[in-house]
Amino acid sequence: MTTRALLVTSSVLGENGQSTALANHFQSRAAAREGVDVTKRDVIADALPHLDIAELGAWQTPANERSDEQKALAARSDELLAELRANDVLVLAVPMYNLGIPSQFKAWFDRVLRAGETFRYTENGPQGLVEGKRAIILAARGGMYAGSDRDSQTPHLKSMLGLIGITDVDVVYAEGLNMGEEQRAAAQKEVFQAIDQLVEAL
């Protein structure tokens, strides 16, 4: 049985990004493991515009009534939703920018967190419609934030994933990466070992 993983990267530094290093380590380990297929999406290289009323309106228009422009706008989200649904594991390589996620990553989330598609509103609140999937967050930070009040990033990511029904979430942190070479090396060694264990468990 093959496990399909969608790896989403989001570093504006590209191959020089610390979160990209985590993503590359995950991908290389997964490639060496039989039965794991990885699809990669770089939301920086293939950036999406900020969500606007025209695109939102396209989603809310019945498919058979959409104009050509609305069909093109809706296709952005439809492609990302199909990609998400086709995979078993969602792997998010996330740098911390000003205590949050890159705005390009938020634009991706805005297309996959879609009412009527990946969640719905009920009398008891929102209900996720994406079932049977898990997520792995590979978090890279220059400082030390995990478990502190300044780590608004982790709850935000878990909340967005939970909205669509993904509540089985593992988070591995590479922290203090800008706090000296010794700290960087120790953090990288620890997080690479954690990634190895997660890949072996896929």
N, C-alpha and C positions, 0 to 999 in steps of 0.2 A: 504494500500500500504506500502510495506516494503522499508526502506532506507538502503542500504548496504554501510558500511564504511570500508575502508581498512586503518588500523592503522599501521604505520611503525615507529618502534623505533630504536634508533641508539646510545645509551649511552654505552661506554666501561665500565662504572661502574655498568651496569646491574640494578638490583633492587635498588641499592643505588644511582642511578643517578637522578639528579633534573628533567631532561626531562622525565625520566621514571615515576616519580611521576605525572607529568602532563598527560602522556599517561594513567596511571592507573586511574586517576580521570575521564578522558574522558570515559574510558571503563566502569567504574562502573556506571557512570551516564547514559551511553547509554544502559547498561544492564537493568537498571531500567525503561527505557522508552519503551513502547510498540511500535513495528513497526520499530525498529532499530537493525540491525544485524552487528556485528563487526568481521572482520577478522584481525588477528594480524600477522605482520611479523617483526621479530627482525633481522636486518641486521648485528648485532654483533654476536649473537648466531649462525646464519646461514649465515656466512660471504661469500662473493664472492671474487674471486681473481681479481686483476686489469685486465682491458680489454687488450688483446694483439692481435697481427695480426692473430693468428690462429683462435680465436673466431670471430673476425671481418670478416675473410675470409669465415667462415662457414655461416654467415648470407648472404654473397654476392653470395654464391653458390646456384643454384636452388635446392630446397628440394629433388627432385628425383635424383640429381647427387651427393649428399653429401655422404662422407665416414661415417663409423660408428663413428669415432672420431668426425667428423663435426656434425653429428646428435646429439651427446651428448653435444657438445659445444653450438649448437643452442638452445637446449632444455632449457638451463639456462634462456636465454632471453625470449623464448616462454612462459615459465611458469609464469614469472613475468608479461609479457604483458597480458596474459589471466586473471591473478589475478586483474590487474589494470582495465581491461575492464569490469570485472564482478561486479565492485563496482561503486556506485554513488558518493561517497565522499572519497577523499584522505586526511587522517589525518597524518601529519608528525610531530613526536616528535623529536626536533632537539636541541642538545646541541651546544654551540659555543666552538670550539677548535681552538685556535690561529687565531681568527677572521673568521674562516671558518666552514665548515661542516666536520664531521668525514669522513676520506677517505673511510671507508666501505660504507657510505651512497652515496658517489660519485660513487662507483662501482655499486650500485643499479641503480642510475640514468643513468649510462652508458649503462645499459641493457634495460631501458624503453624509453630512448631518442634514437630512432632508425629510421633512414631514411628509408622511404618506408613503415613503420609500424605505427609509431605514429606522424610522420611529413613527409612532402615532400618539395622538393625545386621547386619553380616556378620562372617565370621571374620577379615576384615582391618580391621574397624572400621566406623564409620558411613559410609553411602553416601547422598549427596543424591539426591532424586527430583524436584527442581524443575529442569527442563532448559531450556536455550535462553533464559535471562533474564539481565539485567544489573542492576546497582544503582548508584545515585548517592547519595552521602552529602553533605548540606549541613550542615556542622558550624559552630555558632556558639559562641564561647568569650569570656569576659570577659578572660582572660589569654592568655599564650602557652604552649601545651602541645605542639603538633604536633612529633613526633620526639623528645620527651623521655620520661623514665621515668614522668612523671605522666600521660601520655596513655594511660591504660588503656582509654579509651572506644573508640578506633579499632580496636585489636586485638579487643576484645569484639564490636563490631559485625561486623567481617569474619569472625570465628569463627562467629558465629550464622548469618550469611548463607552461609558456606561449608558449614556443617552440612547445609543443605538443597540445596546444589548451585549456589549463586550465587557464583561466584568472580571474575567480571568486574566489578570494583568500582572506581568513580572516587570520590575524596574531595576535596572542596574545602573549605577552611577560611576562616572569617572570625574572626580572632583579635585579642586585645588590644582588644576592643570597649569595655571599661571602663577603658582606660588613656589617656583623653584624647580630645578631639574630633579632633585631627589624625590620631591612630592609627586611630580609628574610621572616619573618612572614607576613609583610604587602604585600609584592609582591605575596606570595603564596595565601593569601586571595583574592587579587584582580584578579589574573589569574584564580583561581578556580571558582569565580563568573562568569567570562567571559566565561569559558568553559561550565558552567551550562546553560548559555543563548544560546550558540551555539548549544548545544545538544537539548535544547527545540525547537529550530527552525528547526531541521532536519525533 
